[in-house]
Amino acid sequence: MANVEKLQEHLKKAKSNLAESKGDAAEVRKLKKKTKRLARKSNKITATEKMAELKKKKKKDRKEGSSD
């Protein structure tokens, strides 16, 4: 499983490729899809880690932390 740092590196590279791209519409659309997919994947991993941390706490403590 890929870690978040590597995903962020790939995301930066894909965004720069998209910015530099002057190709046809199909190529641009492909690069946009790639950046969105990488962003979702990295966000999902960070959210999963965050939820795992919250699950370690007691239910009462979780509710207090989420209201901040």
N, C-alpha and C positions, 0 to 999 in steps of 0.2 A: 504494500500500500504506500502510495506517495505521501511524503510529508508536506506540510503547509509551505515551508520555505521554498522547496523545489517548485511547487505549484505557482507560488508568487513569481518566481523567476520566469517560468514559462509564460505566465500571464503578461508580464512586462514585455517579454520578447514578442509575443503575439500582438500586443497593442502597438508596439513600435513598427512591426511589419505591416499592420493595418494602416497606420499613419503614413508610411512610406509608399504604400501600394497605390499604383496608378493604373492597375490592370482593368480587365473587364468587370462587369457587374457580378458575374458568377464567382470570380476570385474574391472580390470584396465581401460578398455575402458569406462565403466559406470562412473567411478570416473573422467576420463578426460572430458567426456561430461558435467558432473556436474560442474566442475571448469570453463569450457568455458562458460556455460550458466550463471553462477553466475557473471562472469566477464562482459559479455555482458549486463546483466541486470543492474549492478551497473554503467557501463559506459553510458548506455542509460539514466539513471536517472540524472546523473551529466550533460550530454549534454543537456537534456531537461531543466534543471534549468539554465544552461548557456544561452541557446537560449531565455528563458523567460526574463532573465536580458537584453539581447541585444535588444529584442523587445520593452522594456520600453524606450530605447533611441530613439532619432530621427534618421532617415535614414542616414543623413549626418554624424552624430557622429558614427554610427555603422560602416560605411565604413572606417573611420579614425582609429577606434580601431582594426579592423581586419587586417590592414596592418602592425601593430607592430610586 
